[in-house]
Amino acid sequence: MKFKIQRDELLNALQQIIGAVEKRQTMPALSNVLIKATSDSLSLTSTDLEIELVTHLKMMIDEPGEITVPARKLLDICKALPADSDVNISIKGEKALVQSGRSRFSLVTLPAADFPSLDEINVGSEFELPQKTLKDIIDKTSFAMAQQDVRYYLNGLMLEISAKILRAVATDGHRLAYCEKETDCELSDIKQVIVPRKGVLELVRLLDNTEEKIKVILGSNHLRVELDNIRFTSKLIDGRFPDYNRVIPDDGQCIMTADREILRQALVRASILSNEKYRGIRLILEDNLVKLQAQNPDQEEADVEIEVNYKGESLEIGFNVNYMIEALNVTDSSMVQAAFRDSNSSCLLTFPELKDCKYVVMPMRL
Amino acid sequence: MSPNPQHWSRAIALIDMNAFFASVDQRDFPFLLGQPVGITNGMRGSCIITCSYEARAFGVHTGMRLREAYQLCPNLVQRPARPKVYARVSTHIMKAIHNICPDIEVFSVDEAFIDITPSQRLYGSPEKAAQLLKTAVYETSGLLCSVGLSGDKTTAKYAAKLNKPDGFTVIPPWESRERLRYVPVTELCGIAEGMGGFLAGYGVRNCGDMEKLPISILAKRFGNLGRRIWYMCQGEDPDPLHIDVAAPKSIGHGKVMPPNTRSREVVLTYLQHMCCKVGARLRKHELEARTFWVGLHTKFGWTGEKIRLPLMSNDSRKIFQHGKRAIEFHWKGEGVHQIQVTALDPQPVAMQLDMFASNPEQQLQEKMLHKAMDSINQRYGEFTLSPARLLNRSDMPNVIAPAWKPEGHRQTI
C-alpha cells in the first residue's frame, strides 16, 4: 500500500471517525484505524464493536492495499504537521511509514484481517430525509437520555418511524423529551428502535444543518446513516422502550406562560444557591407571578421573582433545576407554556412556536 | 507580642476519656477495680477492644489478640463489651459538656473537642472553663478524663496525650509553635506513615522543620489537607469544630463471620442480616439509596460488587434480592470470614419522583408495612419481627463503632 494525501484532508477524515475509538479497550485492534486503499479511493474505518464509522475519499492511489495503524497516534501526528503539507503513507515490513517533508514516523501495524467488523446488516427498510431534520430532532431530545441506568433501554434514544412522521423520545425517568418531524418517507407500518447513547452522540457530531439528503437504513439490529462521504452504523439496544404516551400528561389545570429566556435566566440565577448535589428548586405560582426559591446546605438562600401569565390557584412545586434549564435550552422560541396539575405530578413544558416538541419533568419533594 | 493571659483569641479543649469502656466496667463492677481488664466483643471475641490501665502496665493494648494478651498478663480479666451502656454513658457526658460549652464536636465515642472561645469570659479564663468541663465529666459519670487545652484542635489533642490518665495540660496558643518544634510530625493526629514518609523526603521530621517547606509543596500533593497540615505543625491548625453531624456519604453494616465459612445458607443468613440492618437504618433516617456495595472477605481479599437497583430504595428485601444475586455470581464457595453491605450515596426518601416507578398504592402499602415492622422492632428490640431466615442469625453481639455519635445517622450500634 502506498499513497499521498493532503494533511488537512487526512486530518479531517480522522477527526470524523476518531469518536468510535475507545481510549481503553481489551482488543488491540480496536485502538487502530483500518486503512483500505483501492485504485481510486481510500477508506478509513473505526469501531468499538457497537458503532462503526467509515469515511471514503476519492483519490488516486499509487499502490492498493489495506492495513490497520494506531488511530490516535496517527491523528496526533496529522495534527502536529504543518497545515498545507502532503503526507505519504506506505508499508514497509510490519511497520507503516508516515512521511511529510523531513519528518518521518514508523507506526506499529496489525493486519487488516484482524480488524473486527460489525455483523452483516439485513436491510429492513430505508428512507431519505434532510440532514437537518435528523440533527434537529436529536438536538432537541438527546440531552434527556439516561446514563448508565440499570434500565438499559433508557440509555439511548428511541426513534419511531411511521408514515410521514419521524419521532424521537429520550427519558431517564426523571424527565422526558419528545420531538416529532414530518418526513416524506413512505413506511407502511410503525418501526421503533433504540439507538445507544454513544451512537447518538457520535451521529449528531457528523450531521450539519443543511437540506442535503441522507439515507437512513433500519436493519433488525442496526441503524445505518449514509452521508455524503461517511457511513455511520450502530447496533440497537434490544429492549422495549416504555410507553411514552402514558407519561406525557394532558394540559393540567394550572397553565402558566412566560417569556422563555426570562424564565431560563431566572432559573439559572436561582440555581446558584441550590443544593449542588440534588439541585432542588422551589417554584411558587401566584397570580401572574412566579417565585423561585433555592437553598443550600450552608443555609444560603436565593429568591427570584418574575412576571408571567398565570391565573388560578397558587401552587408550590419542587424541581431539579437542571432538568428545567436543559429543556428551556434546546430552543430559541420566545415563549414557553408550563402546565401543572399538583405538586406531586409531572409538569408539561411546550412551546407555542414549536408545536412538535414536548418536555415532561417530574417534581422533587423538597 | 503581649498576649492577654486571661482571654485567648481561640481556645479549644480536647476531652479524652481514659480507657473508656474498661473504666465504665470498673465503675459498674467494683470487683474489677485495680484489676487488669480487657474488653472483647462478647466472650467469644478474640481481640482486645480496649483495656484498663492496670492491663496496659503489662503491655496489653487495643487491637491485640486475646491469646497474646494472656501471655503478657496471665491474670487479665476478660469482659464482654456492653455497647449500649457505653453509648448511654457517652451521651450523658456529651450532654453535660454541652451544658457548659455548647460548641462541641463529638470526635469519637470517648473524645470530644470543645470550643471554649465564646465562653472563656463567662468562666473567667480558658483554664477555668476547661477545669469546669473536667469536673462535670467526673460528676456526671464518675469517670476520669484527660484534658488538653490550647488554641487549636491539633495542639489540644497533642496536649491531652502528654498526661494520661486524669491529666490536665495547657499549652497557651502563643507557646504552641515552640512546644511542637521538636515533636515528630507523625505524633500529630492526622499525619500517618504515608504523609510522614512524604515529609521526611523533604527533610521534615519534626514539626519545627515545617516552616522551611513552602506550603505550595504540600498543597500540590495533598490539596487542602496538605495546607492544613502545614499550619498544624506550626500550632495553628485552622480546622473549625464540626458541630453538625455531616450528611452520610454511606450507610453500611458488616460482620465478622466464623472463620472459613463455606455454607451457602450461613452466608445468605449473614447477608440478609446485614441487609435488614442497612434497610432499617436507612428507613430510620428517612434515607434511600440506589447503589449498594455487597462484599465477602475471603482469603483472596474482598469479592463482591456495587449493585445498582432499578430505583431508589430502602427496602431490606429488595437489597437482599439483588445482593443475593451478586453473591451467587461472585462467590465460588471459598471460605468467607467477613461480610459487608453498604448503601452508597444515600439521599432523602422520595425526593426526585420517577415517572416509571411502581404505582402509588403499592408504594404506600410497602411504606405502611415497613412502618409497622420498624415500630415493633423499635419497641421490643431489633429483629423482634424479621425474615424467618434470621432466626438462625449470628448471636455475636453488636459492636459500637469508633465513629459513633450521640445524634444523627451515626447513633447506631
Interface residues (C-beta under 8 A of the other chain):
Chain A: V150 R151 T171 G173 H174 L176 P242 V247 Y278 G280 P297 N320 N344 S346 V360 M362 P363 M364 R365 L366
Chain B: A247 R308 L309 P310 L311 Q347 A350 M351 Q352 L353 D354 M355 F356 A357
